[in-house]
Each structure stands twice: as C-alpha cells, then as structure tokens.
Amino acid sequence: MRPSRLRAGDTLALVAPAGPVPADLLEKALPVLRGWGVEVRVGPCVRATPQGYLSGSDAERAAEFTEAWLDPGVRGVLAARGGYGVQRMLDLVDWAALKEAGPKVLAGSSDITALHRAVDVHLGLSTLFSPMPASVLFDDFAVEHLRRALFEPERNLVVRGASPLVPGRASGVLTGGNLSLLAAGIGTPEQGSARDAVVLLEDVTESVYRLDRMLTQLLRSGWFAGVRGIVLGSWAACGDPAEIRALLLERLGPLGVPVVEEFGFGHVASSPTLPLGVPVVLDADLGTLTFDAPALT
C-alpha cells in the first residue's frame, strides 16, 4: 500500500528511534520543516537528555514512535537522525495497532533501515529512504528533494546515478538501505529478502573487510537469491574507493544482475530521497532509476 502525500496544514511527527539528536542541528532544521507549511510535532525523545548512545530507553523510543503513528492527526513520521538503537525497540511496538491505524508516511535512513524493513513486513507500506533533518548532510538539495518526495511525489520519477559496475537493465520493487542494518537483520522477523527486487546498498565508517563480511553474510544466508539489480550509494569514510569498488565487483558481480555504482545517496551531501516498496526500472548503462509510480498517492 502507498500512504497519502502530505499537504499544507498536515502534521509531521519528528521522532528519535535511535541515537541522541544534536540540539543545534535540530533547531536549525525545524524552521526549514515548518517552512513547508506543516505543523511539526517534536517527540519527547528528540529533545530528551541522551542515554549514552541512545535518545531514550527502548520503551521510551518505542512509545514515541507508536504514539506518533497512532495519533490520527499525524500524517507522516520523520526520523530526526539515525545512529543506533532501532532494532532494540522493534519488539516493543504494537504492530497490530499500527496496522489498524492505517497507512502513514515514514521517512529516514541509516539505522532507520531497520524500521523501513519492519514497516514493510508488518504493515506492507512503501516508505521513503531519505536524508534526516538533524544532520550536517541536510543541505539545500536534500531538503528540496525530500520536500518534493513528500508533497509532489510524481516529480521524483527518475533519479540519475553515475556509471555501471555491471551493465544491464532490470525491473523490480525497490528495497534495501544501509548494508550494516540489512546484515544485522538476518534471522529476525523483519529479514525479508531481495527476491524480485532492486536493492539499495550504502554505508559509512566501515572498513573494507567489514563490508566484505556483511556482503558475505547476506550472500551465504541466501538474502540475495532472486535479486533483479543493485544500486550502490555512498561509502563515506570506508576506505580506499578502488578497494571498495574491487570488493563490490568481486562479491556482487557473480550474481549476474545489473549493478550501478556511485549513485549519490546515503551518508553524503545532496542525497536524494528514494522510495522503498515501489516498482522501478534500473538501467545501469544509462545510470538511471525510473519509478513506475510515486511512493505516495
């Protein structure tokens, strides 16, 4: 199912399901979000005193997300930032209640990959893999692309990347996100698979051998079985780009599907918002990802 797009006057809930939110970045972002003509409802964990590397206890973060989703006045839920912690709260969310409440927009990236997977598996909804406001990477391009994805989704039907790692053309439903979270999700209820899908992959501050280990885990577990194509984003602070490229070609090339690299999304400035759970066509030779339909109705 596809949630409804946002309109002026709607309420957007800002939540912190993972790490603490930097106060200076939050205060800088709030006027930008309100400039879209929406009411921004800031969750308690967003401004809470950090609890180590978490924005609140597992119960508090799960409650913040659940209450935002169950609030009939809220049309969309946006993660303020990533970090770590989403996996710890997933079992505390009443997914049956959220499904009963109906579809809403979820946007975020990085650690929020685990929440995208959960919303896909438990609620069957398309979501937005997007830059997040409490980040130094929330620049003018990222802001405008997210705004268009939320309010004018039909304008985001083609996204252009760089060059093919493996040439070819493929179609499927877009899935994936942060490589670390996808690998860590193996064996959980939200695991899912890449069958009949075009997969997004990106990460940050992971050395080449760790990227190797995560890709190998996904390959050995059968997660990539039936994959149609792969779209590679940024690998910021992950090491020598040439070594990373060689690893990606070695590990993903034998799958025999189109792979496009340097697509410009993830932990990098000017990252586009990419809808998950919608049909796409990947043309690795042209470096394009074309969406057959908007993520939001």
VONUTI-26211 format. One record per residue (C-alpha): x, y, z. Coordinates in steps of 0.05 Angstrom, whole numbers, padded with zeros to 5 digits, always signed. Example, Ala and Ser with C-alpha at 12.3 -4.5 7.8 and 13.67 -1.06 7.14 Angstrom:
+00246-00090+00156+00273-00021+00143
//
This chain:
+00000+00000+00000+00021+00072-00012+00007+00125+00041-00022+00192+00022+00023+00250+00005+00030+00308+00053-00007+00374+00042-00001+00442+00073-00032+00442+00142-00016+00369+00157+00022+00348+00219+00091+00316+00213+00117+00279+00274+00192+00283+00287+00218+00223+00326+00285+00196+00351+00281+00119+00349+00357+00111+00351+00412+00158+00375+00411+00225+00411+00393+00286+00369+00443+00345+00367+00404+00405+00393+00438+00455+00347+00422+00416+00284+00351+00405+00308+00338+00479+00320+00368+00495+00252+00323+00445+00217+00257+00460+00250+00244+00526+00213+00260+00491+00148+00209+00437+00160+00156+00487+00184+00170+00527+00120+00137+00470+00083+00071+00493+00113+00064+00434+00161+00058+00431+00236+00119+00396+00264+00106+00356+00327+00171+00342+00363+00172+00276+00401+00197+00272+00473+00259+00231+00456+00281+00283+00405+00295+00333+00460+00309+00284+00517+00374+00280+00555+00416+00228+00518+00423+00160+00550+00492+00143+00525+00487+00127+00451+00411+00124+00453+00360+00180+00453+00319+00145+00508+00304+00077+00536+00278+00024+00489+00209+00031+00518+00210+00107+00511+00233+00105+00439+00182+00052+00421+00127+00092+00455+00147+00156+00419+00143+00121+00351+00079+00084+00368+00043+00146+00395+00062+00186+00334+00035+00133+00287-00029+00122+00326-00044+00197+00331-00100+00208+00279-00076+00280+00269-00006+00258+00246+00002+00245+00171+00076+00229+00169+00133+00205+00215+00203+00231+00202+00265+00206+00239+00307+00264+00264+00371+00224+00257+00399+00153+00256+00456+00127+00300+00439+00061+00333+00380+00032+00371+00321+00018+00324+00330-00057+00327+00326-00055+00404+00255-00025+00403+00222-00064+00347+00194-00119+00392+00162-00066+00437+00120-00036+00381+00047-00059+00376+00048-00072+00301-00024-00096+00301-00047-00030+00329-00006+00008+00278-00036-00032+00222-00106-00017+00248-00089+00057+00250-00078+00057+00175-00021+00079+00128+00025+00137+00143+00089+00163+00113+00155+00140+00143+00220+00175+00124+00292+00167+00147+00355+00128+00131+00418+00097+00162+00395+00059+00225+00323+00074+00204+00334+00018+00153+00311-00030+00208+00246+00010+00215+00236+00010+00139+00242-00065+00140+00193-00071+00198+00141-00026+00166+00148-00065+00101+00139-00133+00135+00087-00115+00188+00048-00061+00153+00060-00072+00079+00074+00001+00064+00120+00038+00018+00168+00085+00055+00220+00139+00039+00295+00126+00048+00313+00198+00059+00363+00247+00090+00345+00267+00161+00339+00338+00189+00386+00333+00249+00447+00321+00205+00501+00365+00174+00483+00330+00109+00413+00361+00108+00433+00412+00055+00391+00451+00006+00388+00395-00046+00369+00342+00007+00316+00388+00036+00283+00402-00031+00286+00330-00055+00253+00306+00009+00200+00360+00006+00183+00340-00065+00180+00267-00046+00131+00283+00009+00087+00335-00026+00098+00325-00101+00120+00252-00108+00104+00247-00182+00162+00295-00196+00213+00245-00170+00203+00191-00223+00274+00189-00249+00339+00191-00209+00406+00192-00244+00469+00158-00219+00540+00152-00245+00568+00090-00281+00554+00016-00287+00594-00033-00246+00557-00089-00282+00518-00068-00344+00446-00085-00359+00374-00068-00346+00327-00096-00294+00260-00083-00261+00233-00099-00192+00209-00070-00127+00259-00024-00093+00285-00048-00024+00347-00046+00019+00383+00012+00051+00441+00011+00099+00485-00051+00090+00502-00059+00164+00429-00060+00184+00409-00108+00128+00464-00157+00150+00446-00149+00224+00373-00164+00207+00388-00235+00183+00348-00284+00226+00298-00232+00252+00224-00227+00235+00239-00167+00191+00292-00202+00150+00254-00207+00085+00295-00219+00022+00318-00188-00043+00277-00235-00087+00247-00199-00147+00276-00133-00120+00324-00079-00139+00367-00067-00078+00397-00003-00049+00463-00011-00011+00505+00042+00025+00544+00050+00089+00591+00095+00129+00655+00087+00170+00660+00012+00156+00729-00014+00135+00734-00055+00072+00740-00122+00108+00677-00106+00148+00639-00090+00083+00665-00157+00057+00639-00193+00119+00570-00162+00114+00562-00176+00040+00586-00247+00050+00535-00257+00106+00479-00233+00061+00504-00278+00005+00513-00340+00047+00445-00332+00081+00411-00331+00013+00385-00260+00022+00406-00241-00049+00372-00301-00081+00328-00277-00138+00353-00205-00136+00340-00166-00201+00390-00109-00195+00433-00069-00146+00441+00006-00136+00503+00027-00096+00506+00093-00058+00560+00125-00016+00614+00090+00024+00637+00151+00064+00699+00140+00106+00700+00066+00088+00770+00065+00059+00803+00067-00010+00749+00075-00063+00788+00030-00110+00790-00026-00058+00715-00017-00044+00699-00020-00118+00740-00083-00127+00705-00115-00068+00636-00097-00093+00652-00125-00162+00680-00189-00132+00622-00202-00085+00563-00176-00126+00587-00188-00197+00575-00264-00195+00501-00251-00181+00495-00235-00255+00449-00175-00248+00458-00102-00266+00497-00061-00214+00505+00014-00216+00555+00050-00171+00564+00120-00142+00490+00134-00143+00497+00191-00094+00451+00170-00037+00467+00153+00035+00517+00187+00083+00536+00241+00034+00516+00313+00019+00460+00326-00031+00430+00256-00022+00364+00244-00058+00302+00213-00025+00288+00144-00054+00221+00110-00044+00223+00037-00020+00169-00014-00036+00152+00013-00105+00167-00016-00175+00227+00012-00211+00268+00002-00274+00343+00003-00266+00385+00019-00328+00457+00010-00306+00484+00032-00374+00448+00099-00370+00456+00104-00295+00381+00115-00284+00330+00090-00234+00259+00102-00261+00199+00095-00215+00137+00065-00247+00093+00100-00195+00101+00151-00139+00111+00124-00069+00054+00166-00043-00016+00173-00070
//
